Amino acid sequence: MGDQKPVIFIHGLWIHGSSWQSWIDHYRAAGYESVAPGWPGDADSVAATRANPAAVAGHGIAEIYDTFARAARSTGTTPIVVGHSFGGLIAQKLVTEGVAAAAVAIDPAPIRGVRKLPLSQLRSAFPVLSRRKNRTGAVSLTQRQFRYGFGNVLSREESDELHSRWTIPGPGRPLFEVASAKKDPSSPAAVDTARGDRGPLLIIGAEKDHTVPGSVAREAYDLYSGSPAVTDFHLYADRGHSLVFDKGWRQVADRTLGWLRERGF
């Protein structure tokens, strides 16, 4: 990736990697070479991924992690990783495993040890967890489900437009793995939060997020209190789960860029 600092963006469940394009352009303008690989089974476009939902079905957290670990190692260095939702969980695993030099986890899916389960989070996950067969299948969100889980602080018009532009089928398995993490010592959602030799980590939460409420992101941050490594937290009081690709995305992107500079990247 030349002399520029590599950044890998990691999308979350139900959202295509091309949703990061504005961030990629913004980061490149700031001097960071950036890419946004897809999850296992994702096609190059939203339309092509929608046309073949079977390709994404059945993939779990471990396979998603392996995909991005390979992408990180292919840079020839330890890149910066920025993840949203389940991508935020993967970003935490990458930095604690030493595969990434620094990580930003935005509205991250709960790692093992997070105990809070607000009603809104349970309702957001219900389309998947309500049917056991979804563990090995692929699930798509309706406009109504997307508006509740992602676009609840947006106008209906913007929420529906984002649903049309970016949503794709997602594997149900990661949600089942997070739901069972408490009882599974070897859960793929586990992260070594006490590790002291990892790079800096920034966790960003959104108070009005229904999918990963701000209190859940805060609890994830609190789990790192026993680590001497740098862990920072920021909470947006007026944002929801769509904050990385709705019309306010640049506010969040600029905060992450400022944090990276403060931390020597």
C-alpha positions as a printed Julia matrix, in Angstrom:
265×3 Matrix{Float64}:
   0.0     0.0    0.0
   2.92    2.33  -0.64
   4.0     4.87   1.96
   0.5     5.6    3.21
  -0.86    4.13   6.41
  -3.23    1.26   5.63
  -6.74    1.25   7.07
  -9.19   -1.63   6.77
 -12.89   -0.89   7.22
 -15.12   -3.71   8.45
 -18.86   -3.54   7.84
 -21.51   -4.96  10.11
 -24.39   -7.36   9.7
 -26.87   -6.56   6.89
 -24.78   -3.76   5.37
 -22.56   -4.03   2.28
 -18.91   -3.03   2.44
 -19.42   -0.4   -0.27
 -21.24    1.66   2.37
 -17.73    2.69   3.54
 -16.88    4.45   0.26
 -17.31    7.96   1.66
 -15.0     7.04   4.55
 -12.46    5.5    2.18
 -12.35    8.68   0.1
 -12.16   10.86   3.23
  -9.38    8.78   4.78
  -7.4     8.68   1.54
  -7.59   12.47   1.34
  -6.13   12.52   4.87
  -3.21   10.28   3.82
  -4.45    6.8    4.73
  -4.65    4.12   2.05
  -7.96    2.4    2.74
  -9.97   -0.66   1.72
 -13.26   -2.26   2.77
 -13.26   -6.02   2.09
 -16.51   -7.93   2.3
 -17.53  -10.7    4.66
 -17.3   -14.32   3.47
 -19.78  -14.81   0.66
 -20.32  -11.12  -0.07
 -20.3   -10.22  -3.75
 -18.75   -7.04  -5.13
 -22.04   -5.17  -5.22
 -25.22   -4.87  -3.19
 -27.34   -6.21  -6.04
 -25.13   -9.25  -6.63
 -25.08  -10.1   -2.91
 -28.87   -9.85  -2.72
 -29.14  -12.16  -5.72
 -27.27  -14.97  -3.95
 -28.15  -15.02  -0.23
 -27.04  -18.66   0.08
 -23.42  -17.51  -0.35
 -23.45  -15.62   2.96
 -25.41  -18.2    4.93
 -23.79  -20.11   7.77
 -20.67  -18.0    8.22
 -19.8   -17.19  11.84
 -17.59  -14.83  13.8
 -14.48  -17.0   13.47
 -14.72  -17.08   9.68
 -15.35  -13.35   9.5
 -12.36  -12.75  11.76
 -10.14  -15.0    9.62
 -11.18  -13.11   6.48
 -10.1    -9.77   7.92
  -6.99  -11.16   9.59
  -5.86  -12.36   6.15
  -6.66   -8.95   4.7
  -4.63   -7.28   7.46
  -1.62   -9.55   6.96
  -1.75   -9.01   3.2
  -0.83   -5.35   3.76
   2.65   -6.41   4.9
   2.26   -4.44   8.11
  -0.12   -4.08  11.06
  -2.87   -1.81   9.73
  -5.46    0.31  11.48
  -8.93   -1.26  11.56
 -12.26    0.55  11.81
 -15.36   -1.57  12.34
 -19.06   -0.95  12.76
 -21.48   -3.21  14.67
 -20.22   -6.8   14.2
 -17.28   -5.18  12.42
 -16.54   -3.44  15.71
 -16.37   -6.79  17.48
 -13.98   -8.08  14.8
 -11.86   -4.91  15.1
 -11.45   -5.53  18.85
 -10.32   -9.09  18.23
  -7.82   -7.97  15.59
  -6.15   -5.36  17.79
  -6.02   -7.59  20.89
  -4.47  -10.38  18.82
  -1.78   -8.01  17.53
  -2.97   -8.25  13.93
  -3.9    -4.55  13.93
  -1.91   -1.6   15.26
  -4.97    0.33  16.41
  -8.72   -0.14  16.27
 -11.92    1.88  16.24
 -15.06   -0.05  17.22
 -18.25    1.87  16.43
 -21.49    0.61  18.01
 -19.75   -2.75  18.44
 -21.69   -5.99  18.74
 -21.32   -7.32  22.31
 -18.14   -9.19  23.12
 -18.26  -12.01  25.66
 -18.66  -10.51  29.14
 -21.16   -7.81  28.18
 -24.26   -8.59  30.21
 -26.65   -5.77  29.39
 -29.52   -6.75  27.1
 -31.83   -3.76  26.64
 -35.26   -4.47  25.22
 -34.5    -2.5   22.06
 -31.47   -4.69  21.37
 -33.52   -7.84  21.84
 -36.21   -6.51  19.51
 -33.6    -5.65  16.86
 -32.23   -9.2   16.96
 -35.66  -10.84  16.99
 -35.93  -11.27  13.18
 -32.97  -13.65  13.43
 -33.16  -15.24  16.87
 -36.88  -16.01  16.64
 -36.22  -18.88  14.2
 -33.68  -21.58  14.93
 -33.17  -22.3   11.24
 -31.69  -18.83  10.84
 -28.52  -20.07  12.56
 -27.46  -21.72   9.32
 -29.36  -19.43   6.98
 -29.3   -15.89   5.66
 -31.68  -13.16   6.79
 -32.67   -9.87   5.19
 -34.23   -6.88   6.94
 -37.49   -5.33   5.81
 -37.75   -1.55   5.6
 -39.66   -1.55   8.88
 -37.07   -3.69  10.67
 -34.25   -1.53   9.32
 -35.97    1.65  10.47
 -36.27    0.29  14.0
 -32.75   -1.13  14.25
 -30.78    1.4   12.19
 -32.84    4.41  11.14
 -34.87    5.26  14.23
 -33.41    8.78  14.55
 -33.7     9.51  10.83
 -36.6    10.66   8.71
 -38.55    7.8    7.17
 -37.37    8.95   3.74
 -33.69    8.78   4.66
 -34.09    5.46   6.46
 -35.87    3.9    3.49
 -33.27    5.28   1.07
 -30.41    3.82   3.11
 -32.22    0.48   3.3
 -32.58    0.45  -0.46
 -28.97    1.48  -1.09
 -26.95   -0.57   1.36
 -28.76   -3.55   2.9
 -27.85   -7.13   2.0
 -28.71  -10.57   3.4
 -26.62  -11.46   6.43
 -25.76  -14.74   8.11
 -27.76  -15.47  11.23
 -24.98  -17.4   12.92
 -23.05  -14.44  14.43
 -26.12  -13.3   16.37
 -26.67  -16.79  17.76
 -22.99  -16.93  18.76
 -23.23  -13.65  20.65
 -26.48  -14.75  22.3
 -24.83  -17.94  23.62
 -21.45  -16.38  24.5
 -22.15  -16.17  28.23
 -22.36  -19.96  28.5
 -19.54  -20.72  26.08
 -15.98  -20.31  27.45
 -14.6   -20.83  23.96
 -17.02  -18.4   22.32
 -15.72  -16.72  19.15
 -17.11  -13.49  20.66
 -14.47  -13.63  23.42
 -11.8   -10.9   23.52
  -8.8   -10.71  25.88
  -9.76   -7.39  27.46
  -6.95   -7.55  30.04
  -4.16   -7.72  27.49
  -1.71   -4.87  27.97
   0.5    -5.13  24.9
  -2.12   -4.33  22.27
  -2.5    -1.12  20.32
  -4.9     1.72  21.17
  -8.64    1.1   20.99
 -11.45    3.64  20.62
 -15.01    2.5   21.3
 -17.79    4.75  20.03
 -21.38    4.37  21.17
 -24.67    5.98  20.19
 -27.18    6.69  22.94
 -30.25    6.27  20.72
 -29.0     3.13  18.97
 -31.59    0.35  19.15
 -29.31   -2.4   17.83
 -26.32   -1.75  20.11
 -27.54    0.76  22.73
 -25.03    3.19  24.18
 -25.12    1.39  27.53
 -23.93   -1.79  25.82
 -21.02   -0.01  24.15
 -20.14    1.58  27.52
 -20.12   -1.81  29.23
 -17.76   -3.15  26.57
 -15.44   -0.22  27.29
 -15.63   -0.9   31.03
 -14.44   -4.48  30.47
 -11.06   -3.07  29.43
 -10.53   -1.27  32.75
  -8.02   -3.88  33.89
  -5.74   -3.34  30.89
  -2.87   -0.83  30.9
  -3.27   -0.42  27.14
  -4.94    2.72  25.8
  -8.72    2.42  25.62
 -10.89    5.46  24.91
 -14.63    5.96  24.71
 -16.97    8.45  23.1
 -20.75    8.52  23.19
 -22.98   10.37  20.73
 -26.13   11.41  22.54
 -28.3    11.91  19.46
 -27.22    9.19  17.01
 -28.48    5.74  16.06
 -27.0     2.62  14.49
 -26.82    4.19  11.02
 -24.26    6.78  12.14
 -21.45    5.58   9.86
 -23.42    5.82   6.59
 -26.26    8.29   7.14
 -26.0    12.0    6.34
 -24.02   12.63   9.56
 -21.24   10.14   8.75
 -18.52   12.79   8.4
 -18.88   13.93  12.02
 -18.0    10.42  13.13
 -15.24    9.99  10.55
 -13.56   13.23  11.58
 -13.62   12.2   15.24
 -11.9     8.91  14.4
  -9.28   10.69  12.3
  -8.6    13.11  15.14
  -8.25   10.24  17.58
  -5.8     8.41  15.34
  -3.61   11.51  15.09
  -3.75   12.0   18.86
  -2.6     8.41  19.3
   0.36    8.8   16.94
  -1.11    7.32  13.78
